[in-house]
Amino acid sequence: MLKIFDLCKIIQRGPMTLSQIREQAEAWGIFPNSIQSLEGSTLFMIKQDKESFLVVVHPGKVYAAFEGEELIAGGAKLCKKSSTNSKVLRAHFPYTAPISHKGHAITLGLGDRLGLASVGHLRLIKDYPVFPILAQQSIRELNLTNRTYDEVLNAASWAVFQEGYTKGFGADGDHLKTEDEIYMALAHSFTMITLDCSEHIDNTVSSMSKEAIEIAYKRLPENYRQKIEGMFKDKTFQLKSGETLFFDTETFMEIALIYGKAIDYTITLYGKCLASLGKAIDFEMSIDETLTPTTAESHFFVASLLIDGGVDITSLAPRFCGEFQKGIDYIGDSAQFEKEFAMHAAIAADFGYKISVHSGSDKFAVFPIVGEKTAGEYHVKTAGTNWLEAMRVVARNDPALYREIHQFALVHLPEAKKYYHIGADIEKIGDIMAMSDEMLPLLMDQNHARQVIHITYGLILNAKDSDGRYLFKDRLYALWQRYENDYAQALIVHIGKHLEYLGVAPV
Ligand code: ZN
C-alpha cells in the first residue's frame, strides 16, 4: 500500500476524477464508497494501522473545518473520528446525521454496543426496503458499555460516510425513563425517543379482589373518572379489521388502575419535552418491560388516551404473551401470539402508528407473523444479537481468548443477572476447555451459551486487572478491527436471516 503522503501528492497533483480514485481505491486501502468531493476538496476514509481515518485533500472551506494532522502543509489532512470532526462531518454531509423515520414502513433498530456493527448492517440493508435505526442504545446499555450518546451517534455517522449510505438513518434513545434522559438524547440530536413507562404501570392490580379494585377506582379524581367512563365504560368498539373490543365495567376499572399513571406520565413528559420541539421526532411508548402482557383492550385504552392527550405516537411496544428473552428465539405458544399480535396490529393500524417489537433479536418463530399481521409496517429492535455475532468472530479467530472470556462470563453471571432476566442453564453448555476450537463458534448457535455471553457484555468489556488495564477490551477491539470484514459478513448473514423470516425481500 502507498503511504498516505504519496497518495495525497498524487491526488493533489491530479487532477483526478472521483471515479479515477475509486478505480485505485482497493490498491490504496481506501473505502471505495467513502470517496466524495466538496467545494474543491476530495474526502475519503482510509484504513491505517487497524484504525480508519478521514483524509481531506486540497485546501478549501471544508479542509479548514476538520481538525487533524497535516500530511502536506495546507494541502492534505489525516483526521481522526473525533467528536469535533463528527459534528463537522454531519454539518457538511447531511446524510450522516440522523433523521426521523416517519413514512417508512419497515424500520429496524440495529443497536451497536461496540460502535463496530453499522458497517455490516449498512452493507446488508442497502439492498432492502428497510430504514435503519443505527444508533440505538438504552441508558442501561450506555452504563454497561461506558459509552455516551455522542459516541454512539458518531460511530453511526462514520459508518454511514464510509459506506456511502445516503438514504437516511435514525437514532433511538431507547428505554428512557425520565425528563433528564429525554433532554440528554435530544441534545445529542437523537431522532427517536422511546419512553419506558414500566415503573408507572401498577402490576399489583391484577391480583386485587373485585371489591378492592372498585374502592381504588373510586379514589381516582371524579372529573377524570367521568371522562374515561364516557369514553370506554360498557362501550364496544369495532376495529376496521372487523374485530370488536368491549369494556365491561370490571375490565375497564382494572385497566384504568394498571395504566392510568403511565398514561399521565407519558402525556406530561411528551407535552413538556417533545410537543413543541419544532422538528420531527419519532415517539415510541414502551410498556413491554412489565409483568403483565398487554391485552387488546389495554392497548386500545392507552392509545386512545395518549392521542386524546396530544401525544403523536409513531410506535407503541406492548408486552406480548410468551417470553421475549434476550438473544434467543421466542418462548411460548405461537398460535396464541398470532391471535393476540393480530389484534395489536389492527389497533395500531386504526390509530395510524406502528407496533414495535422489543427484544427482537432472533425471534424467528414469530417474525413471519409480525411481517404478515402488520401488512409490512412495523418496528423491530435488535441489539444483543449484534454483540453475539462479534463474539462469534472472536471464537472463530482467537479460540484461546474466547475460552478466557467465556470462563470469565460464567464466573460473573450472577452479577449480570441483576440487569437481565434469562433462563439459561450453564450445565448444558458443556466444558469449553475440552471442546475443539472448531466447536467454539457453534456455541453462538446454542441458547444457553448465547444468553450467558449476551448478558455479560458489560462485565466483559469493563473488566480490569489489578493495574487498571482492561482484561479483554483492548484485545477484543484489536481483533474486531483486524477482522472487520468478517464481522460485517457475519452480520449480513445473521440480520439477513431476520429479514428473510420477516418476509422482507431485497429491492
Ligand atoms: Zn424493550
Boltz pocket constraint, residues with backbone or C-beta under 6 A from the ligand:
constraints:
  - pocket:
      binder: B
      contacts: [[A, 175], [A, 286], [A, 288], [A, 289], [A, 358], [A, 359]]
      max_distance: 6.0
